[in-house]
Amino acid sequence: MERIPIIIAEVSSSYFSVARYSGGATIQGELYIYHPERDILVKGDWDKYYHRLQWEDFLNAVKSGQKPTLPKKVKTKKQEQKNITPSLFD
C-alpha cells in the first residue's frame, strides 16, 4: 500500500516550487496547501490541524498518522451577535 505524504518540506528548492506562486498544488489527486512561513505543503485535510495545533503537536500527529480531536472553538460575543438576525415580523 502506497503512503501519501501529509507534509512536503523544503518546497522552494524542490520540484514542487511552483506551488509557492499558486498557494498550493494537486499532487497525485490530493490537494496540498502551501505555507510560506515554514516552506511546506500540507495535505488539504490536515490543514486545519496545522493551524490549530502547536507545531510539535502537529508533527507528532503526522508521525502517528492519527488526526487528533481538536478543542472546540469558543465563540466570541461578536460571533454570537452575527448569528442573531433581526426579524421584520417581531
Secondary structure, DSSP 8 states (H G I E B T S, - for coil): -----SEE--GGGSGGGGHHHHTEEEETTEEEEEETTTTEEEEGGGHHHHHHS-HHHHHHHHHHT-----------HHHHHHH----TT-
